[in-house]
Amino acid sequence: MLAAAAALIARHGVAGTTLAEVGIEAGYSRGLPVERYASKLGLVTALLEATERWFERHLEQVLAGKSGLKALERRVEAHMGSVDRSLEATAALYAIYTESHSVMPELNDAVAAFTARWAAGLVTHMREGQASGEIRPNLDCEAEARFLLAAMRGLMIQYLLDRSTGDLARGKKILRAHCRGYRAKEIRSGASAREDGK
């Protein structure tokens, strides 16, 4: 039923999706979504929670054995790769983001908590890098995490609007370069020397 909800929200937005339509799309009765989730808010909140659980499982594989800057780059790539894994699910998620500020303000708290947890994951890797000396100690991890999350979301929304794979690829490259700019000075110098020697 959540997959059906994601498909409908991706096409019609939260406002344009009804619980009855979700039940029919899923192959069940019109009333089953109400029985299971009580309201549209309950359904959309469940979809957000399911999306987060899926992403956390995906990250376990992506980040296996990685920490610091490498883990940060992998996490950013995992966020940006969502359109490749499921364009429909990504479109539904971003519809929820945008409509939580207008159509369903009661979703604001859930979206804010969702955002805070994703930003905290970015901060964790930055602090790992600072602890190991890989990332410069004066980096404002919280501010940079908010910037990265905002940049990723902006790029994703732009892609959903115009489907420009070229722009998305260039955006990913810029974000990777930005993350590598977090390196401590001596590590940046060593990396540049290695690259020049290639």
Secondary structure as GFF3:
##gff-version 3
##sequence-region A 1 198
A	DSSP	alpha_helix	2	12	.	.	.	ID=ss1
A	DSSP	alpha_helix	19	25	.	.	.	ID=ss2
A	DSSP	alpha_helix	32	37	.	.	.	ID=ss3
A	DSSP	alpha_helix	40	62	.	.	.	ID=ss4
A	DSSP	alpha_helix	68	80	.	.	.	ID=ss5
A	DSSP	alpha_helix	82	85	.	.	.	ID=ss6
A	DSSP	alpha_helix	87	99	.	.	.	ID=ss7
A	DSSP	three_ten_helix	105	107	.	.	.	ID=ss8
A	DSSP	alpha_helix	108	132	.	.	.	ID=ss9
A	DSSP	alpha_helix	141	162	.	.	.	ID=ss10
A	DSSP	alpha_helix	165	180	.	.	.	ID=ss11
A	DSSP	alpha_helix	185	196	.	.	.	ID=ss12
###
